[in-house]
Amino acid sequence: MSTRSAADLLLVVGPIASGKSSTAAGVAAQLRERGHLVALVGLDEVADSVARADWAAAHQVLGELTGAWLRQGATVVCEGPSTPDQVAEVTRWAPEGTRVVTVRLAIDLAAAHARAQTDPSRGISKDLAFLTRDHADHDAGVAGLAVDLVIDSGTTTLDEAVSQIVAVLNGD
């Protein structure tokens, strides 16, 4: 059984409350079930361990961590970077020849707000004004980002999203 998947680095991008963490965890679990060596890394976890106020440092550490896992032979499922600059900061640490697959989770503001309200771990992202600004910033930033797959996470189940992403990773 292979310990590698078809892709070296999967980037899961999207606005707040689009399901990035759940989707990334689901993809990582499915790849592991198939015998792949997988590292799951997330921007929020890195930011919590660095200094949440310093997002530039968090993106750099996320990139360094991603690169370290790739050099160890793991497929990395990375969630969090969303703009071309943020993605570039992560991917610059990847070894030469790393295949990058980028999946964008899209969700309308009303669905994201409803989702955020049901998540007890959320703080400011429950605030509609904050969420509105984040979604506008995300939409503006993602315009220049090359993506391999777009999934409407407001209408697609988690299992369906994971299956679609794994199919892209495997070249199906």
C-alpha positions in Angstrom: 0.0 0.0 0.0 1.3 3.4 -0.9 2.3 5.9 1.7 2.0 8.9 -0.7 -1.1 10.4 -2.3 -1.1 11.8 -5.8 -0.7 15.4 -4.4 2.0 16.6 -2.2 0.3 19.7 -0.9 -3.5 20.3 -0.6 -4.5 23.9 0.3 -8.0 24.3 1.5 -9.0 28.0 1.3 -12.2 29.9 2.0 -13.8 32.6 4.1 -14.5 32.2 7.8 -17.2 29.5 8.6 -16.9 27.9 5.1 -15.9 24.6 6.6 -12.1 24.6 6.0 -11.1 22.8 9.2 -13.8 20.1 8.9 -13.1 19.5 5.3 -9.3 19.4 5.7 -9.7 17.0 8.6 -12.1 14.8 6.6 -9.7 14.7 3.6 -6.7 13.9 5.9 -8.7 11.1 7.6 -9.7 9.5 4.3 -6.2 9.6 2.9 -4.9 8.0 6.1 -7.5 5.3 5.8 -6.1 4.6 2.4 -2.6 4.2 3.8 -1.1 7.6 3.0 1.2 9.5 5.3 -0.6 12.7 5.9 0.2 15.9 8.0 -2.8 18.1 8.8 -1.8 21.7 9.5 -4.0 24.7 10.1 -3.5 28.4 10.3 -5.6 28.9 13.4 -3.7 26.3 15.4 -0.4 27.8 14.3 -1.6 31.3 15.1 -2.7 30.2 18.6 0.8 28.9 19.2 2.7 31.9 17.8 0.8 35.1 18.6 -2.6 35.5 17.1 -2.1 39.2 16.6 0.9 38.6 14.3 -0.7 37.0 11.3 2.3 37.5 9.0 4.4 35.5 11.5 1.7 32.8 11.7 1.7 32.4 7.9 5.5 32.1 7.8 5.4 29.5 10.5 2.6 27.6 8.7 4.8 27.6 5.6 7.8 26.4 7.5 5.8 23.6 9.1 4.3 22.6 5.8 7.7 22.5 4.1 9.2 20.4 7.0 6.4 17.8 6.7 6.8 17.7 2.9 10.5 17.1 3.3 9.6 14.2 5.6 7.6 12.6 2.8 4.2 13.4 4.1 1.3 14.7 2.0 0.3 18.0 3.7 -3.3 19.0 4.0 -3.1 22.7 4.9 -6.1 25.0 5.7 -6.1 28.7 6.3 -4.2 30.7 3.7 -6.6 32.4 1.3 -5.0 35.2 -0.6 -2.3 34.8 -3.3 0.3 36.4 -0.9 -0.7 34.0 1.9 -0.6 31.0 -0.4 2.8 32.2 -1.7 4.2 32.4 1.8 3.1 28.8 2.5 4.2 27.3 -0.9 7.6 29.0 -0.9 8.7 26.6 1.8 7.7 23.5 -0.3 10.5 21.5 -1.9 11.0 22.0 -5.6 8.6 19.8 -7.6 5.9 19.7 -5.0 2.5 19.4 -6.7 0.0 21.9 -5.1 -3.7 21.4 -5.4 -5.9 24.3 -4.2 -9.5 23.8 -3.2 -11.7 26.8 -2.5 -14.7 26.4 -0.3 -17.4 29.0 -1.2 -20.3 29.8 1.0 -22.8 32.7 1.0 -22.7 35.1 3.9 -26.1 34.0 5.4 -25.1 30.4 5.5 -21.7 31.2 7.0 -23.3 33.4 9.7 -25.8 30.7 10.6 -23.0 28.1 10.8 -20.8 30.4 12.9 -23.7 30.9 15.4 -23.9 27.2 16.1 -20.2 26.8 16.8 -19.4 27.3 20.5 -15.6 27.7 19.7 -16.2 30.8 17.7 -15.7 34.3 19.1 -15.7 37.4 16.9 -16.5 35.4 13.8 -20.1 35.2 15.1 -20.4 38.9 14.6 -22.2 39.6 11.4 -20.3 42.9 10.7 -16.9 41.1 11.2 -18.0 38.2 9.1 -19.2 40.5 6.3 -15.8 42.3 6.2 -14.0 38.9 6.2 -16.1 37.6 3.3 -15.6 40.7 1.3 -11.8 40.6 1.9 -11.7 37.0 1.0 -13.6 37.5 -2.2 -11.3 40.3 -3.2 -8.2 38.4 -2.3 -9.1 35.1 -3.9 -9.8 36.7 -7.3 -6.1 36.3 -8.1 -5.7 32.8 -6.7 -5.5 29.8 -9.1 -7.8 27.1 -7.8 -8.2 23.5 -9.0 -11.7 22.9 -7.5 -14.4 25.2 -6.1 -17.0 23.6 -3.7 -20.1 25.4 -2.4 -19.9 24.2 1.2 -23.3 25.7 1.9 -25.0 23.2 -0.3 -22.5 20.3 -0.5 -22.3 17.8 2.4 -19.0 17.3 4.1 -18.8 13.7 2.8 -19.5 14.9 -0.7 -16.8 17.6 -0.5 -14.2 15.2 0.9 -15.0 12.7 -1.9 -14.7 15.3 -4.6 -11.4 16.5 -3.2 -9.9 13.0 -2.9 -11.0 12.3 -6.5 -9.1 15.4 -7.6 -6.0 14.4 -5.6 -6.1 10.9 -7.1 -6.6 12.3 -10.6 -10.0 10.7 -11.0 
